Amino acid sequence: MSCDDNDVDCTEVLDRVYDFLDQELDSRTLTYDEIKAHLEQCRPCMSTYDIERVIREALARSCGCEHAPDELKSRIRARIEQVRVQISQTP
């Protein structure tokens, strides 16, 4: 997917949406300002971002103040990364 923003690729933005929402971007990726600027200019990416944001808000309301253990978060992130790699290697 791509839009008129030649500086930032939609795929890269969407790969970082969860990190952006969690405010967990690292220095090896796009900055918050780059992602925010891209989302403001790209309707398809903004739509995906909005869907994820609304889902997270609904989950936060229904789960109350319970937080997942750090070990569980790490395992989930590792599994998500494995799936991303598998998908990117699929022809």
C-alpha positions as CSV (number, residue, x, y, z in Angstrom):
1,M,0.0,0.0,0.0
2,S,1.2,3.5,-0.7
3,C,0.0,7.0,-0.8
4,D,1.3,10.4,-2.0
5,D,3.8,10.6,0.9
6,N,7.0,9.5,-0.8
7,D,9.0,9.9,2.4
8,V,7.1,7.2,4.4
9,D,5.8,3.9,3.2
10,C,2.3,2.8,4.3
11,T,3.5,-0.7,5.1
12,E,6.1,0.6,7.5
13,V,3.6,2.9,9.2
14,L,1.1,0.1,9.6
15,D,3.8,-2.2,10.9
16,R,4.4,0.3,13.6
17,V,0.8,1.2,14.5
18,Y,0.8,-0.9,17.7
19,D,4.1,0.6,18.8
20,F,2.8,4.1,18.0
21,L,-0.4,3.4,20.0
22,D,1.6,2.0,22.9
23,Q,4.1,4.9,22.7
24,E,6.8,2.2,22.4
25,L,8.6,3.3,19.2
26,D,12.3,2.7,19.3
27,S,15.0,4.7,17.7
28,R,15.4,2.3,14.8
29,T,12.0,3.0,13.4
30,L,9.9,6.0,12.3
31,T,9.5,8.8,14.8
32,Y,6.2,9.7,16.3
33,D,6.1,12.9,14.3
34,E,6.7,11.0,11.0
35,I,3.9,8.5,11.7
36,K,1.5,11.3,12.9
37,A,2.2,13.3,9.8
38,H,1.7,10.3,7.6
39,L,-1.6,9.4,9.3
40,E,-2.9,12.9,8.8
41,Q,-2.2,12.7,5.0
42,C,-3.1,9.1,4.3
43,R,-6.8,8.1,4.6
44,P,-6.2,4.3,4.3
45,C,-3.6,4.3,7.1
46,M,-5.7,6.7,9.2
47,S,-8.6,4.3,8.9
48,T,-6.6,1.3,10.0
49,Y,-5.1,3.4,12.9
50,D,-8.6,4.5,14.0
51,I,-9.9,0.9,14.0
52,E,-7.0,-0.3,16.1
53,R,-7.4,2.7,18.5
54,V,-11.2,2.1,18.9
55,I,-10.6,-1.6,19.6
56,R,-8.0,-0.8,22.2
57,E,-10.2,1.8,23.9
58,A,-13.1,-0.7,24.0
59,L,-10.8,-3.4,25.5
60,A,-9.4,-0.9,28.1
61,R,-13.0,-0.1,29.2
62,S,-14.1,-3.7,29.5
63,C,-10.9,-5.0,31.1
64,G,-10.7,-2.3,33.8
65,C,-7.3,-1.8,35.4
66,E,-6.0,-5.2,34.8
67,H,-2.6,-5.3,33.1
68,A,-1.0,-8.2,31.3
69,P,2.2,-9.5,32.9
70,D,5.4,-8.3,31.2
71,E,6.4,-11.9,30.4
72,L,3.1,-12.3,28.5
73,K,3.5,-9.1,26.6
74,S,7.0,-10.2,25.6
75,R,5.8,-13.6,24.4
76,I,2.9,-12.0,22.4
77,R,5.3,-9.5,20.7
78,A,7.7,-12.2,19.9
79,R,5.0,-14.3,18.3
80,I,3.6,-11.3,16.3
81,E,7.1,-10.7,15.0
82,Q,7.4,-14.4,14.0
83,V,4.1,-14.2,12.1
84,R,5.2,-10.9,10.3
85,V,8.5,-12.6,9.2
86,Q,6.6,-15.6,7.9
87,I,4.1,-13.4,6.0
88,S,6.9,-11.3,4.5
89,Q,8.7,-14.5,3.3
90,T,5.5,-15.9,1.7
91,P,5.5,-15.5,-2.0
